[in-house]
Structures are given as structure tokens and as C-alpha cells.
Amino acid sequence: MATNQEIQYRIAHFQKMEEQGMSSMLYSIETQFVHMAQGGDGTAAMEGEIRNTYYSSWEDESFQKVCDEMGWEWRMQ
């Protein structure tokens, strides 16, 4: 499972991207993280499999925490 430090690092990094106006890249990341928060592998952004490559130790709950903090809706409607 991801450590709290890893989760907080990602949140801070994504918030900085947001502040810098990197909306296109951040939208892609949001799509990946929402997909992984729902148990997917991150391919929803059509940029290949992300989860096993970069976040192999992360569980769904770790992605959910990032999504919650960033205000990204991951819960199925």
C-alpha cells in the first residue's frame, strides 16, 4: 500500500500543476486516477497501462484519497 508520504507528495505535485495551469496534463492524470480509484489499471486516459508500471504498491484506497483531496469524483453514479 502507498505510504501517507507518497500520497501527500502526489497531491502536492498535482496541486502545483493546477496552480501552473497545466490543465491538459492534469485532466489526463485525473482520468487515470479516477479509473484506478475504481479498481482499473489507468488505461481510461488512452495512454497505456499506468497502475502496474508506476503504482504497483498502491491499493484502490490510495487513489481514492488522492481523488478526494483533489476534488475528483471517483464514485460511480
C-alpha positions as CSV (number, residue, x, y, z in Angstrom):
1,M,0.0,0.0,0.0
2,A,1.2,3.5,-0.7
3,T,2.5,5.4,2.3
4,N,0.9,8.5,3.5
5,Q,4.0,10.4,2.5
6,E,3.7,9.1,-1.1
7,I,0.0,10.1,-1.3
8,Q,0.7,13.6,0.1
9,Y,3.6,14.0,-2.3
10,R,1.4,13.2,-5.3
11,I,-1.4,15.6,-4.0
12,A,1.2,18.4,-3.6
13,H,2.6,17.8,-7.1
14,F,-0.8,17.8,-8.7
15,Q,-1.8,20.9,-6.8
16,K,1.3,22.6,-8.1
17,M,0.5,21.5,-11.7
18,E,-3.0,23.0,-11.1
19,E,-1.5,26.3,-10.0
20,Q,0.8,26.4,-13.0
21,G,-2.2,26.0,-15.4
22,M,-1.2,22.5,-16.7
23,S,-4.9,21.6,-17.2
24,S,-4.4,19.4,-20.2
25,M,-1.9,17.1,-18.5
26,L,-3.8,17.2,-15.2
27,Y,-7.0,16.2,-17.0
28,S,-5.2,13.1,-18.2
29,I,-3.9,12.3,-14.7
30,E,-7.4,12.8,-13.2
31,T,-8.8,10.3,-15.7
32,Q,-6.1,7.8,-14.8
33,F,-6.5,8.3,-11.1
34,V,-10.3,8.1,-11.2
35,H,-10.1,4.8,-13.2
36,M,-7.5,3.4,-10.7
37,A,-9.6,4.5,-7.7
38,Q,-12.4,2.4,-9.2
39,G,-10.1,-0.6,-9.4
40,G,-8.9,-0.1,-13.0
41,D,-5.4,0.0,-14.4
42,G,-5.4,3.6,-15.6
43,T,-5.9,2.9,-19.3
44,A,-9.1,5.1,-19.3
45,A,-7.0,8.0,-20.5
46,M,-5.9,6.0,-23.5
47,E,-2.2,6.4,-22.6
48,G,-1.4,2.8,-21.7
49,E,-1.4,0.9,-18.5
50,I,-0.2,3.1,-15.6
51,R,-1.0,1.3,-12.4
52,N,1.3,-1.7,-12.5
53,T,4.1,0.3,-14.1
54,Y,4.2,3.3,-11.7
55,Y,1.9,2.5,-8.8
56,S,2.2,-1.3,-8.2
57,S,2.2,-1.0,-4.4
58,W,-0.9,1.3,-4.4
59,E,-4.4,0.0,-3.5
60,D,-7.7,1.5,-4.7
61,E,-8.0,3.4,-1.4
62,S,-4.7,5.2,-2.1
63,F,-6.0,6.5,-5.4
64,Q,-9.3,7.4,-3.7
65,K,-7.5,9.5,-1.2
66,V,-5.8,11.5,-3.9
67,C,-9.0,11.9,-5.8
68,D,-10.9,13.1,-2.7
69,E,-8.2,15.6,-1.9
70,M,-8.1,16.9,-5.5
71,G,-11.9,17.1,-5.8
72,W,-12.0,14.4,-8.5
73,E,-15.2,12.4,-8.4
74,W,-14.4,8.7,-8.5
75,R,-17.5,7.2,-7.0
76,M,-19.8,5.5,-9.6
77,Q,-23.1,7.4,-10.1
